[in-house]
Amino acid sequence: MARTNRQWLLKRRPEGDIAEGDLAFVETPLPETPDGHVLVRTLYLSLDPTNRIWMSDMDQYMPPVEIGDVMRGGAVGVVEESKDPNIKVGSIVAPMMGGWQDWHLSPGGMVRPIPTIPGLPLTAFMSVVGLTGWTAYFGLLDIGKPKAGETVVVSAAAGAVGSIVGQIAKLKGARVVGIAGGAEKCRWITQDLGFDAAIDYKSEDVGKALDKHCPNGIDVNFENVGGEIMDAVLARMNNFSRMPLCGLISTYNDKGDRRGPSNFQQILMKRILVKGFIVIDYMSEFEKASMELAQWVLEGKIKYKVHVEQGLENAVSAVKLLFNGKHDGKLLVQVSPEPKV
């Protein structure tokens, strides 16, 4: 019987929000596994704001997905066939070049083994001990460099990255103010995660709330959002403060030119260090970060949430949750069942 692979292909570049017809759900023949390759059944697909960037023909840190190609995305799966002697059938791996599809056919050297750590579910390796955890860890500690007693502000603070950033900052002795959308998210980051204060941008004047919660100014701004929220934070940053620039999600669906900060002069006047970063810049240090993050989770020092949608066919509707704030934690799609232990 011929084998098939369900895939999401990019059919046209979105203009503004992702719309019906921008991607197509198709079935394609699955070829035999060549020598030196492995066939990986996708278990979980990671949905991230960068998916929207990859759909656009813009200057970016990786080539955009070409029209007609499988939509790029992080994935974790199980090896069902192996023609690489170094990789066993049943191994849990992450393909280096993942995609929105049921199966990945990859050279054995292009998959990364996922370790088994008692007490950590597989989904943790796609969130707090994976790319989102690494993003928080390196962006905050390498660029933000929070010191005990300093004030750290985190936008998208209830998100997969922001929630980890705030908790690491607390472990380093900083005072942490999170900006999130909605009363429940604000309650979660203060009462459950230990943030010192939360600002609900949907119901509060962010500038006035920052004045209230950051009376001594802001030393570190971990920026995930951009736009008006970034403007409000930038206006209140201290001399020699630091701003790890992780994302600008509020602008990813904008049409036409994207406006920069309205008070750009603050960077000069306050001598603010602003540094954009991509987590793959730190690839050589992933193992070190994973060990420390896993230890913090197992010790109960870091909490996290994972939001799992079911079915590859629902990937397009699920990715939109990133931009309307209706997801809760790290957003994944479960494509197939985990192997039974």
C-alpha positions in Angstrom: 0.0 0.0 0.0 1.3 3.4 -1.0 2.2 5.6 2.0 1.0 9.2 2.1 2.0 12.3 4.1 -0.4 15.0 5.1 1.2 18.4 4.8 0.4 22.1 5.1 1.9 24.0 2.1 2.3 27.7 1.8 0.2 28.8 -1.2 0.5 32.6 -1.0 2.0 35.1 1.3 -0.5 36.5 3.9 -1.4 40.1 3.8 -2.2 41.1 7.3 -3.8 38.2 9.3 -3.4 34.7 8.0 -6.4 34.1 5.8 -8.2 31.1 4.2 -6.3 30.0 1.2 -2.9 31.2 2.3 -2.0 27.6 3.2 -3.3 24.4 1.7 -3.8 21.0 3.4 -2.7 18.2 1.0 -1.7 14.6 0.9 1.5 13.7 -0.9 3.3 10.3 -1.5 5.8 9.3 1.1 8.9 7.9 -0.5 10.9 4.9 0.8 13.5 5.7 3.4 17.0 6.1 1.8 20.2 4.8 3.3 21.5 7.0 6.1 18.0 8.5 6.7 15.3 8.1 9.3 11.6 8.3 9.1 10.1 10.3 12.0 6.4 10.3 12.9 5.5 13.7 14.2 4.1 13.7 17.7 4.0 17.4 18.5 4.3 20.5 16.3 5.4 23.8 17.9 3.5 27.0 16.9 5.4 30.2 17.4 5.1 33.9 16.3 8.1 33.3 14.0 5.8 31.1 11.8 4.2 34.3 10.6 7.6 35.9 9.8 8.6 32.8 7.8 5.5 33.2 5.7 6.5 36.7 4.6 9.0 37.7 1.9 10.9 40.0 4.1 14.5 40.4 5.3 14.8 37.9 8.2 17.2 35.6 10.0 16.3 32.6 7.9 15.1 32.4 4.2 11.3 32.7 4.0 9.3 29.6 3.2 9.0 29.4 -0.5 5.5 29.3 -2.2 4.6 25.6 -2.6 6.9 24.4 0.2 5.9 22.7 3.4 5.3 25.2 6.2 8.3 25.3 8.5 7.9 24.6 12.2 9.6 23.0 15.1 8.6 19.4 15.8 9.3 16.4 18.0 8.6 12.8 16.8 9.4 9.1 17.1 11.7 7.2 14.7 9.6 4.6 13.0 12.2 3.5 10.4 15.9 3.9 10.6 18.6 3.3 8.0 21.2 5.1 10.1 23.1 2.7 12.4 23.5 5.4 15.0 19.7 5.9 15.5 17.4 3.3 16.9 13.8 2.8 16.0 11.7 4.2 18.8 14.0 7.0 19.6 12.4 10.4 20.3 14.0 13.1 18.2 13.6 16.6 16.9 14.2 17.1 13.2 16.6 20.0 12.6 14.3 21.3 9.8 10.8 20.5 11.0 7.6 21.2 9.2 3.8 21.0 9.4 3.4 17.4 8.3 2.7 13.9 9.6 6.1 12.5 8.7 9.7 13.8 8.4 12.2 12.0 6.2 15.6 13.3 7.4 19.3 12.3 7.2 20.2 10.7 10.5 22.7 13.5 11.3 19.9 16.1 11.0 17.8 15.0 14.0 18.5 15.9 17.6 17.9 13.2 20.3 15.5 14.2 23.0 16.6 12.9 26.4 14.4 11.2 29.0 14.4 12.9 32.3 12.2 11.4 35.0 9.5 13.8 36.1 9.5 15.8 32.9 6.8 15.1 30.2 7.8 15.2 26.5 6.0 18.5 26.1 8.4 20.1 28.5 11.1 19.6 25.8 9.1 21.7 23.5 8.6 24.5 26.0 10.4 25.2 29.3 13.4 22.9 28.5 13.2 23.6 24.8 13.3 26.6 22.5 11.0 28.8 24.6 13.0 28.1 27.8 16.3 28.7 26.0 15.0 31.9 24.6 14.1 33.2 28.0 17.3 31.9 29.6 19.8 33.4 27.1 17.9 36.6 26.3 17.6 37.5 30.0 20.9 36.3 31.4 23.2 37.1 28.5 21.7 40.4 27.4 19.5 41.6 30.2 21.9 40.6 33.0 19.5 41.4 35.9 21.0 42.3 39.2 19.5 41.8 42.6 17.2 44.7 43.4 16.8 45.9 39.8 13.4 46.2 38.2 12.7 43.9 35.2 9.6 44.5 33.0 8.4 41.6 30.7 5.8 42.1 28.0 3.6 39.1 26.9 4.4 38.0 30.5 1.9 35.1 30.6 3.3 33.7 27.3 5.6 30.7 26.9 8.8 32.8 26.9 7.7 35.8 29.1 6.5 33.6 32.0 9.9 31.9 32.2 11.7 35.2 31.9 9.9 36.6 34.9 10.6 33.5 37.1 14.3 33.4 36.2 14.6 37.2 37.0 13.0 36.5 40.4 15.6 33.7 41.0 18.2 36.3 40.3 16.8 38.6 43.0 15.1 41.2 40.7 11.8 42.9 41.1 9.5 41.8 38.2 6.6 43.5 36.6 4.7 41.7 33.9 2.4 43.1 31.2 -0.3 40.6 30.1 -3.8 40.6 28.6 -6.7 39.9 30.9 -7.3 39.5 34.6 -6.7 35.7 34.7 -3.3 36.0 33.1 -2.4 38.8 35.5 -3.5 36.7 38.4 -1.5 33.7 37.2 1.8 35.5 36.9 1.5 37.2 40.3 -0.1 34.6 42.5 1.3 31.4 40.9 4.6 32.6 39.4 5.6 35.2 41.9 5.8 38.3 39.8 5.7 41.4 42.0 3.1 43.2 39.9 1.1 42.7 36.7 -0.4 45.2 34.3 -3.5 44.3 32.2 -2.9 46.2 29.0 -6.5 45.4 28.0 -8.0 47.4 30.9 -5.3 49.7 32.2 -3.3 52.6 30.9 0.1 50.9 30.6 2.1 54.1 31.1 0.3 55.1 34.3 0.5 51.5 35.6 4.3 51.5 34.9 4.7 54.7 36.8 2.9 53.1 39.8 4.7 49.8 39.7 8.2 51.0 38.7 8.7 54.2 40.8 12.5 53.9 40.4 12.4 53.3 36.7 13.1 50.2 34.6 16.5 48.5 34.5 15.7 45.6 32.1 12.9 45.4 29.5 12.5 41.9 28.0 10.6 43.0 24.9 8.2 40.5 23.2 5.5 42.8 21.8 6.7 46.1 20.3 4.3 48.9 19.3 2.7 51.2 21.9 3.6 48.9 24.8 7.3 49.1 23.9 7.0 52.9 23.6 5.5 53.1 27.1 8.3 51.0 28.6 11.1 52.7 26.7 10.1 56.1 28.0 10.6 54.8 31.6 13.9 53.0 31.3 16.9 54.0 33.4 20.4 55.1 32.4 22.5 52.2 31.2 19.4 49.9 31.2 19.2 46.8 28.9 16.6 45.7 26.5 16.8 42.1 25.1 14.6 42.3 21.9 13.0 38.9 21.5 9.9 39.7 19.4 7.6 42.3 18.0 4.4 40.2 17.8 2.0 43.2 17.8 3.4 44.2 14.3 3.7 40.8 12.6 0.3 41.0 10.9 0.6 44.7 10.0 0.3 45.7 6.3 2.9 48.0 4.8 5.7 49.6 6.7 6.2 48.8 10.4 6.7 51.8 12.6 9.6 51.8 15.0 9.6 53.3 18.5 8.2 56.8 18.7 10.7 57.8 21.3 13.8 56.3 19.8 15.9 59.2 21.2 15.6 57.6 24.6 18.1 54.9 23.6 20.7 57.7 23.2 19.8 59.9 26.1 19.6 57.0 28.6 22.4 55.0 27.0 20.2 52.0 26.7 21.6 48.7 25.4 19.1 47.3 22.8 20.1 44.0 21.4 18.0 41.8 19.1 18.7 38.0 19.4 17.6 34.7 17.9 17.9 31.7 20.1 19.8 29.6 17.5 22.7 32.1 18.1 23.2 30.1 21.4 23.0 26.6 19.9 26.3 25.5 21.4 25.0 26.2 24.9 21.6 24.6 24.7 22.7 21.5 26.7 23.9 23.7 29.6 20.7 25.7 29.6 18.6 22.6 29.5 20.3 21.1 32.6 19.7 24.3 34.7 16.1 24.8 33.5 15.3 21.1 34.1 16.7 21.4 37.6 14.7 24.5 38.4 11.5 22.8 37.1 12.1 19.6 39.1 12.8 21.7 42.2 9.5 23.6 41.8 11.3 26.9 41.2 9.9 27.4 37.7 6.3 26.6 36.6 5.0 26.5 33.1 1.9 25.9 31.0 1.4 24.0 27.8 -1.6 24.6 25.5 -2.2 21.6 23.2 -4.5 21.7 20.3 -5.4 18.3 18.6 -4.8 17.4 15.0 -2.5 18.5 12.2 -5.5 19.6 10.2 -6.2 22.3 12.9 -2.7 23.8 12.7 -3.7 26.9 10.8 -6.6 27.8 13.1 -4.4 27.0 16.1 -1.6 29.4 15.0 -4.0 32.3 15.0 -4.4 31.9 18.7 -0.9 33.4 19.1 -2.2 36.7 17.7 -5.5 37.0 19.5 -4.3 36.0 23.0 -6.6 33.1 23.3 -3.9 30.5 24.0 -2.6 29.7 27.5 1.1 28.9 27.7 3.3 27.3 25.1 1.2 26.4 22.0 1.5 23.0 20.5 -0.4 20.8 18.1 -0.5 17.1 18.9 -0.2 15.4 15.6 -0.2 11.7 16.7 -0.2 9.7 20.0 3.0 9.4 22.1 4.5 5.9 22.1 3.4 3.7 24.9 6.1 3.1 27.4 
